[in-house]
């Protein structure tokens, strides 16, 4: 029979040849061999490796490739100096250190996802047990079907500590393919159990012969392994890892720093875990990129916060001296941003730029914000609010971010302490109402607009429930005020998807109004809730839809509505301290993030 699969490439041959030329060793390792070495502790992961992430779909695709004998990518190992290891090791997920009988000989730099998948599948570990639907395979073989996808025969079910119980259901546990001896013993045991049943003689013959031939590739499969010598430097290891790591999770700056500082007595992973445990507000921010903490440490240490140089620029004393302050500063910054409407306790969807966080965090620690009087704190908050919206509206951190972080930290701190207004603030934001309405909701500009809206205590059009982004707020979505379904034929996508045509609504409300014209759904809401027009206008006012804009909305004057709502938000930005500079339409270039067609869940 012919099984449909993926195209074979020569990538691994090229990789092996390249590493041979570089003087690195290589060998081929069978699945059962590396599974045994993971179990004994010989094979481990470097401390900077991230968690196992593969889902069942990826695991089944891997098993499919193995069954076909297709290349599934080479593995990259680092030989371990047992007396002076370059990188501290950690065990594979679900490998039991108490059962280790060997010291680590190899660290797996690239291949964690594939090796962990095999370790779990062939040892029946993890959330799922994996099977081959042998009855369906037998039927296909009996019917003479030559072209079929073997991957469709791979089944995952909730973990079963006794996977043999699924044999009666036509499912052969892949964990029984750990080696030939196990496979034969399990098949023999099951065949002996059912062979007295004449109706199952066909199954017995299939399992004893044809099935074993088909799965032979799995038992013989070998992964090509590249081995870096133990004499490799940390810099060389990280460089090779980033170059060849194509199937796993990309090594981040923070991962490299974890590896660099661990031998120096600084466990960054543990520090992050403790920070999240003791400061729940910072969890989402640090989960997104823990490198931010090191950037704050660098600023507090009077060093450049360039992400790619942090491992070289920082020393252990910097981290020891400033780590706690960095975490406290990030917490203070996020609390302040939430007072502007950013809603970071719920998620980071409205945060215009991540680099704003380390800048403000370091400034708050340097000026000892928490020790200030209430009036002093209020003055600081006003300046940071001006900074927050100005850099978002002017797209300041679109490029050249590393240099700007250090520059803006110094300038913002000096502005707060000496009233020296930075150029980024005094220059202001270019504005042209007719052009500005082309901004969508996805970029920094759109997020600044939504932050202002989110801070206004808005309630759903139909139900009297608070909506937006934040804690204790109903699950809701960002939806078009002029429903897209009704107006997309009259206006181009850029205007229909303008951030000024959005607000938060409950899902039920959106369904209620999405197929209506604006005056139809406004009348519908008034009739259903027995509201006067005055009462409805009051409800919409919190969404920055004043009486004039209400009339534009009701009368379906879309362009007038967008322009008027943009002006309403502009007034709020001016109240926040943002300065604007009027320009011609041709002087203002709108650079939108790629538009997401689906409405977002808040």
SVG drawing of the C-alpha trace seen along z (x, -y; Angstrom):
<svg xmlns="http://www.w3.org/2000/svg" viewBox="-41 -73 78 94">
<polyline fill="none" stroke="black" stroke-width="0.4" points="0.0,0.0 1.1,-3.6 0.8,-6.0 0.4,-9.7 3.0,-11.8 5.4,-14.8 8.2,-15.4 11.6,-14.2 14.3,-16.9 18.1,-16.8 18.2,-19.4 19.7,-17.0 22.4,-15.9 23.4,-19.5 23.5,-20.2 25.6,-17.1 28.1,-18.0 28.4,-21.6 29.0,-20.4 31.5,-17.8 33.4,-20.6 33.3,-22.6 34.8,-19.7 31.6,-18.9 30.7,-15.3 27.5,-13.6 25.7,-10.2 22.3,-8.7 20.2,-7.8 17.2,-5.6 14.1,-6.7 14.3,-3.9 17.9,-4.9 17.3,-8.5 14.2,-7.7 16.3,-5.4 18.9,-8.1 16.3,-10.7 15.0,-8.3 18.5,-7.6 19.4,-11.3 22.2,-11.1 20.2,-13.5 18.9,-16.7 17.9,-20.2 19.8,-23.4 18.4,-25.6 17.4,-28.3 15.1,-25.9 11.5,-26.9 8.6,-24.6 7.3,-21.8 4.5,-23.3 3.6,-20.9 -0.1,-20.0 -1.5,-16.7 -1.7,-17.8 2.0,-18.5 2.8,-15.2 0.7,-13.2 2.4,-14.9 5.7,-13.9 4.7,-10.2 3.4,-10.2 6.8,-11.4 8.6,-8.8 6.3,-6.0 7.1,-7.0 10.8,-7.2 10.8,-10.9 13.4,-13.3 12.0,-15.0 14.9,-17.3 18.3,-16.9 18.9,-17.2 21.6,-19.5 23.4,-18.4 26.1,-19.9 28.6,-17.6 28.7,-18.2 31.9,-18.7 30.9,-16.8 33.4,-18.6 32.6,-22.1 29.4,-22.2 29.0,-25.3 25.2,-25.4 23.3,-24.0 21.0,-21.2 17.3,-20.5 15.3,-17.4 12.8,-16.8 9.2,-17.3 7.8,-14.2 11.3,-12.6 11.7,-11.7 15.0,-12.9 14.7,-10.4 15.1,-7.6 18.2,-9.0 21.1,-6.7 23.6,-8.8 25.1,-12.2 24.2,-14.4 26.4,-13.7 24.5,-15.7 22.3,-18.8 19.7,-19.1 19.9,-22.5 17.6,-21.9 15.0,-19.1 13.3,-19.4 9.7,-19.4 10.4,-16.4 12.3,-14.4 9.8,-15.2 6.9,-14.2 8.6,-10.8 9.4,-10.4 5.8,-10.9 4.2,-9.0 6.4,-5.9 6.3,-5.8 2.6,-6.6 3.2,-9.8 1.4,-13.1 -2.2,-14.2 -2.9,-11.9 -2.3,-8.4 -1.7,-7.8 -2.9,-4.9 -2.9,-3.6 -6.4,-2.7 -5.4,0.8 -8.9,1.9 -9.3,-0.9 -5.8,-0.2 -6.7,3.5 -9.9,2.5 -7.9,0.2 -5.4,3.0 -8.2,5.5 -10.0,3.2 -6.9,2.6 -6.8,-1.1 -3.3,-2.3 -3.5,-6.1 -4.4,-7.2 -3.0,-9.5 -1.5,-7.5 -1.8,-10.5 -5.6,-10.1 -5.1,-6.7 -3.2,-8.2 -5.6,-8.8 -5.1,-10.6 -7.4,-10.1 -7.3,-11.2 -4.4,-9.4 -5.1,-5.8 -2.8,-4.1 -3.9,-0.8 -3.8,-1.5 -4.1,2.2 -7.8,1.9 -8.2,0.0 -7.0,3.0 -10.6,4.4 -11.7,1.0 -9.4,1.3 -6.7,-1.0 -3.1,0.2 -1.1,-1.8 1.9,-3.5 3.7,-3.0 3.8,0.7 6.2,-0.3 8.9,-1.4 10.9,1.6 10.4,4.9 10.4,7.0 7.6,5.0 5.6,4.9 5.8,8.7 5.0,9.4 1.9,7.2 0.6,8.5 1.2,12.1 -0.6,11.5 -3.6,10.0 -3.7,12.6 -3.6,15.3 -6.6,13.7 -8.8,13.5 -7.6,16.4 -10.2,18.8 -12.8,16.5 -13.1,17.6 -14.5,14.2 -11.3,12.5 -8.9,14.7 -8.4,12.0 -7.4,9.5 -4.9,12.1 -3.3,12.6 -3.2,8.9 -1.5,8.1 1.0,11.0 2.2,10.1 1.0,7.2 0.7,4.7 4.3,5.4 5.6,4.9 3.8,1.5 5.1,0.1 8.6,1.4 9.8,-2.1 8.9,-3.4 11.0,-0.8 14.0,-1.4 13.8,-5.2 16.9,-7.2 17.3,-10.9 20.6,-12.5 22.4,-14.2 24.9,-17.0 27.2,-17.2 28.9,-20.4 32.1,-19.8 32.2,-20.6 34.9,-23.2 32.3,-25.4 31.9,-28.9 28.5,-30.2 28.5,-32.7 29.1,-30.0 26.4,-27.8 23.8,-30.5 24.8,-31.5 24.6,-28.0 21.3,-27.5 19.7,-30.5 21.0,-29.6 19.8,-26.0 16.7,-26.1 14.0,-25.9 11.5,-23.5 11.4,-24.5 10.8,-27.8 13.2,-30.6 15.8,-31.3 15.1,-34.7 17.5,-37.3 16.2,-36.3 16.9,-32.6 20.5,-33.5 20.8,-35.6 19.4,-32.7 22.2,-30.5 24.9,-33.2 24.0,-34.1 23.2,-30.6 26.9,-29.6 27.4,-33.0 24.9,-32.1 21.9,-34.1 18.8,-32.0 16.8,-34.3 14.0,-31.7 13.5,-31.4 13.5,-35.1 10.8,-35.5 8.7,-32.8 9.0,-34.5 8.2,-37.9 5.0,-36.5 4.0,-34.8 4.5,-38.0 3.4,-40.6 0.4,-39.2 0.0,-42.5 3.3,-41.9 2.5,-38.3 1.1,-39.0 3.8,-41.6 6.7,-39.3 5.1,-36.2 5.2,-38.1 8.9,-39.1 10.9,-38.8 13.7,-40.6 11.9,-43.8 13.0,-43.3 16.6,-43.2 16.1,-46.3 14.9,-48.1 17.9,-46.7 20.2,-48.1 18.6,-51.5 18.9,-51.5 22.6,-50.4 23.3,-53.3 23.9,-50.9 22.4,-50.7 19.2,-48.6 20.1,-47.1 18.4,-43.8 21.0,-41.9 23.8,-43.1 22.2,-42.6 24.1,-39.3 27.4,-41.1 26.5,-44.5 25.0,-43.3 26.9,-41.7 25.6,-39.7 25.8,-42.7 23.5,-44.7 20.8,-42.0 21.3,-41.5 21.2,-45.2 18.3,-46.2 16.1,-43.2 13.5,-43.9 13.4,-47.6 12.8,-46.6 9.9,-44.4 8.4,-47.1 8.9,-49.7 7.1,-47.6 4.2,-47.0 3.9,-50.8 4.0,-51.5 1.3,-49.1 -0.9,-50.4 -0.5,-53.9 -1.2,-52.8 -4.4,-51.2 -5.4,-54.5 -5.2,-55.9 -7.4,-53.0 -4.9,-50.5 -6.6,-47.5 -3.3,-45.5 -4.7,-43.5 -7.0,-41.8 -4.7,-41.7 -2.1,-43.7 -4.3,-44.4 -4.5,-48.1 -0.8,-48.7 0.5,-50.8 4.2,-49.8 6.0,-47.4 9.1,-49.7 7.0,-52.2 6.9,-49.9 10.7,-49.7 11.1,-53.4 8.4,-54.5 9.3,-51.7 12.9,-52.9 11.8,-56.5 9.4,-55.8 12.1,-54.0 14.7,-56.7 12.5,-59.6 11.2,-57.5 7.6,-58.0 6.1,-56.0 7.8,-58.3 6.4,-61.5 3.5,-63.5 0.1,-63.1 0.4,-66.5 3.8,-65.5 2.6,-62.1 -0.3,-63.7 2.1,-66.0 4.2,-63.0 1.2,-61.0 0.1,-63.9 3.5,-64.1 3.7,-60.3 0.1,-60.4 1.2,-63.1 4.2,-60.9 2.1,-57.8 -0.4,-59.2 2.2,-61.4 4.5,-58.5 1.5,-56.3 -0.1,-58.8 3.2,-59.7 4.3,-56.1 7.6,-56.8 8.7,-53.2 8.1,-51.8 11.8,-51.6 15.2,-52.3 13.6,-51.3 16.8,-50.3 18.4,-53.8 15.1,-55.5 14.5,-53.6 17.7,-55.0 17.2,-58.5 13.5,-58.7 14.4,-57.4 16.8,-60.2 14.5,-62.8 11.4,-61.8 13.2,-61.7 14.7,-65.1 11.3,-66.5 9.8,-65.3 12.6,-66.5 13.6,-69.7 10.7,-70.6 12.9,-70.4 10.3,-69.5 11.6,-66.8 11.5,-67.4 9.3,-64.4 6.6,-66.1 7.1,-69.7 7.1,-68.8 3.6,-67.3 1.6,-65.0 0.7,-65.7 -3.0,-65.9 -5.5,-66.2 -9.0,-65.1 -10.0,-64.0 -6.8,-61.8 -6.5,-60.7 -9.8,-58.8 -8.0,-56.2 -6.2,-54.8 -7.5,-51.3 -7.7,-49.8 -4.6,-47.6 -1.7,-50.0 -0.4,-52.2 -2.6,-55.1 -5.7,-53.0 -4.8,-51.6 -4.4,-55.1 -7.9,-56.0 -9.3,-52.8 -7.5,-53.4 -9.2,-56.8 -12.6,-55.1 -11.9,-52.3 -11.3,-54.8 -14.7,-56.4 -16.8,-53.8 -18.8,-52.8 -21.8,-50.6 -23.4,-48.4 -25.9,-50.1 -28.6,-47.6 -27.9,-46.1 -26.9,-48.2 -23.6,-46.4 -20.1,-47.8 -18.0,-46.9 -14.4,-47.4 -11.1,-45.8 -10.4,-45.3 -11.4,-43.4 -15.0,-42.8 -16.2,-43.7 -18.6,-41.6 -17.1,-39.5 -17.5,-41.8 -16.1,-42.6 -15.0,-45.6 -17.7,-46.1 -18.5,-48.6 -20.9,-51.4 -21.9,-51.7 -22.3,-47.9 -19.9,-46.6 -22.4,-44.3 -24.7,-47.2 -22.2,-49.9 -19.2,-48.1 -20.8,-48.5 -21.2,-52.3 -17.7,-53.1 -14.2,-51.6 -12.7,-49.2 -10.3,-51.8 -13.1,-54.1 -15.5,-51.2 -12.6,-49.8 -11.6,-53.2 -10.9,-53.1 -13.4,-55.9 -16.1,-53.5 -15.6,-51.1 -16.8,-50.6 -17.2,-47.7 -20.5,-45.9 -21.8,-42.6 -21.9,-39.8 -25.7,-39.5 -26.1,-43.2 -23.9,-43.0 -26.0,-40.2 -29.1,-42.3 -27.9,-45.3 -25.4,-44.0 -27.8,-43.6 -29.6,-46.9 -29.0,-50.4 -28.0,-52.9 -31.5,-54.6 -33.1,-51.1 -31.1,-49.8 -31.3,-53.0 -35.1,-52.9 -35.1,-49.2 -33.1,-49.9 -35.4,-52.7 -38.5,-50.6 -37.2,-47.5 -36.0,-49.4 -38.8,-51.9 -36.2,-54.8 -36.7,-58.3 -34.3,-59.7 -32.8,-61.9 -32.1,-58.8 -30.5,-57.0 -28.3,-60.0 -27.1,-60.0 -26.2,-56.3 -24.2,-56.9 -22.4,-60.0 -20.0,-57.8 -18.9,-56.3 -17.9,-59.8 -21.1,-60.1 -22.5,-63.6 -25.8,-65.0 -24.3,-66.2 -22.7,-62.8 -25.9,-61.1 -27.7,-63.0 -24.9,-62.0 -25.3,-58.4 -29.1,-58.4 -29.1,-60.1 -26.4,-57.8 -23.9,-60.6 -20.9,-58.3 -18.1,-60.6 -19.4,-63.4 -19.7,-60.9 -16.1,-59.7 -14.7,-63.3 -16.7,-64.4 -15.7,-61.5 -12.1,-62.0 -12.3,-65.6 -14.0,-64.4 -11.0,-62.1 -8.6,-64.9 -10.1,-67.0 -9.5,-64.2 -5.9,-63.9 -5.4,-67.6 -6.7,-67.3 -4.1,-64.6 -1.4,-67.2 -0.8,-66.1 0.2,-68.9 -1.0,-68.8 0.2,-70.3 -2.2,-70.8 -0.9,-69.5 -2.2,-69.0 -3.6,-65.6 -0.6,-65.0 1.8,-65.6 0.3,-62.9 1.2,-59.3 -1.0,-56.6 0.8,-53.4 -1.8,-50.9 -1.1,-47.5 -2.6,-44.7 -6.3,-44.7 -7.9,-41.8 -11.3,-41.2 -12.8,-39.4 -14.0,-41.5 -11.8,-41.1 -12.9,-39.5 -12.1,-41.8"/>
</svg>
